[in-house]
Amino acid sequence: MLNIVEQYADEFRNLDNGHFSKEPVAIQNIRISAMERFTELGFPNNKIEEWKNTNLGSLTKTLFKLPSGKQTQITSETIVPFSIEGTHRLVILNGKYLPELSNTDNLLTTLEIKNFSEAIIDNSSLLAPYLGKIADYTNHPFVALNTAFMDDGIFIHVPDGQVIENPIHLLYISSPTDENTVFHLRNMIIVGVNSEITIIEDYVGLDNKEYFTNVVTEMAARENGTIHHIKIQQESTRAHHISNLHVNQDNASSVSLDSFIVGSSITRNDISAILNGEGADCKMNGLVLAKDSQHIDNHTILDHAKPHGTSNELFKGIYTDKARGIFNGRIIVRKNAQKTDARQTNKNLLLSDSALVNSNPQLEIYADDVKCTHGSTTGQLEEEALFYLRTRGLDIRTAQALLLHGFADQILNKISNSAIKAYLESILSNWLSSIKT
Amino acid sequence: MIMLEIKNLHVSVEGKPILRGINLTVNAGELHAIMGPNGSGKTTLAQVIAGRDMYEVTNGEIIFDGKNLLNMTPEARALEGVFMSFQYPVVIPGVNITYFLKIAVNAMRKHKGLEELDAIDFLTFIKEKMRLVRMDESYLSRSVNDGFSGGEKKRNEILQMLVLEPRLSVLDETDSGLDIDAVRIVANGLNNFRSNERGFLVITHYQRILDYIDPDYVHVLKNGRIIKSGGKNLAMELEEKGYSWLEEEQPIEA
């Protein structure tokens, strides 16, 4: 019998026989080379440093199948709980773009936005400089697997000099009819010179099925471009969520990457920003809310490649029950990235004796005139703060909730759009009322 | 009318005795000052009254309005009308001061059977109290004690006393670290709040604040015991002669 990696390769060969024939040859070649790379790399195991704390379990033992094409029926009612006021919403259901529930009408005058699998055919020359280059498939097995099978997703191109006022809400809903389905979602966002956009990537699980989201998002911020990217992960409790979010930043570009993670049984996020132009700025924030036996692994990289770059990273997590968290935060300051100012903070709260977090900041500094700070704390709710609130008449549960809310709000407050913030507040409140304290 | 009765109170921290037989009675309407050198047990006394559980009461009792305080949680004591102003108020980033105080005030009102205040009524109420301690309205958007100076933290403690309207207020060195103007503001806030129904324990290291608040009684705490009690004049005598004078006059029994 074929091992799992060979089974994926087999599936790929079956598909390659015609399925990709409409695509430009260059794209087909990328797929083939990515599949080759995946078979060489295989699935990661704990012997690999980057994966030593994450056991992927059934992900590496079961063949997850591409969506069968049988579509779950949903209506506009289904998505009401996931509406964010004042945003343009695009829906991807079970890995397939759903135009009837998506609204791009008002957007098309100022930018290009379409299903990624159409864009690789229609816009291949626009994509070519970025595809597979921002998200490197040569050393990450899941990027390689995604690149071989990449399917629907959202492609956005903001031309030069366009400020897009309303945020764009990409809603990925998973409710597969079959067990063990995988969605190799692929997104690309290119923001032109002096342009600005706000994107929400929102992953939602409707029921308790086991499925595998393997998403890769590549973003490019051109000179003086601005991207506000907000990732919300509220997958089903049995979902596996493997995500790669990578951004390349040109001169004086400004990017914020905010992650909110509450769902899934296993999550692995690889998030990176390359500050590849002078005076680029990146803000990377994260909030993990984990309970039961959830396993949430965040690997972040801030790569300062050019001078005068600034980065500020704040990742926080609340872990209870037997939840496990990993924060691996790398800051690289390359030799000519003088006058870099990079700050990183990781703070974790453990609400139970069985919860565990590994926090691992890594600084690699090759330039001599830089400012770099990092700090990491992991602990319980402060006894003294609890006492203080209780002496003012707050019962212990209210006091705890207030402190937890305050801890999390430091991340939510980074979001300036009030509708998005309210949406996140309600996710936070639901989570806080769901945990045992 | 007796409000607070502390009887033969012994308290230890990690097995080490800190309070060694405190006896003290506070009647409604009275203000008692407790003075003493560093390490005499002043803060321990305040924290035990408020219900901090790291202190172990090995003997004695604290009766408030006929009820045994030691059996109650800190929040139950607060709802009964006991308030402590912290010597070192806790900084709580991310928790908005207005939101926190509204929850606290409404918990108190609910306990008293009063209707809860809505957002607008609460703002009117809190702004009026803030004027009494000369706090700017901009504090309403800040996090609890986050980025506050020493004086701002102490004024915030007095503000909380004013809004929670406790019957017994224990002020733990609320005057320390304040310049003379801030001491006046705090004392003024306190004086306006005094009434026949309220009792006060003002714990202080210095005689200074007593110039403004006029205590009914002054007690000297040393090595976990009250070694001398008297009127306002005792504080002046202490200011003049220092604590060592008492040590010589009244040696402590083993």
Interface residues (C-beta under 8 A of the other chain):
Chain A: E382 E383 E384 A385 F387 Y388 L389 R390 T391 R392 G393 L394 D395 I396 T398 A399 L402 L403 H405 G406 F407 A408 D409 Q410 N413
Chain B: A50 G51 R52 D53 M54 T73 P74 E75 R77 A78 L79 F83 M84 F86 P89 V90 I92 P93 G94 V95 Y99 F100 L101 I103 A104 A107 M108 H111 S143 Q160 L164
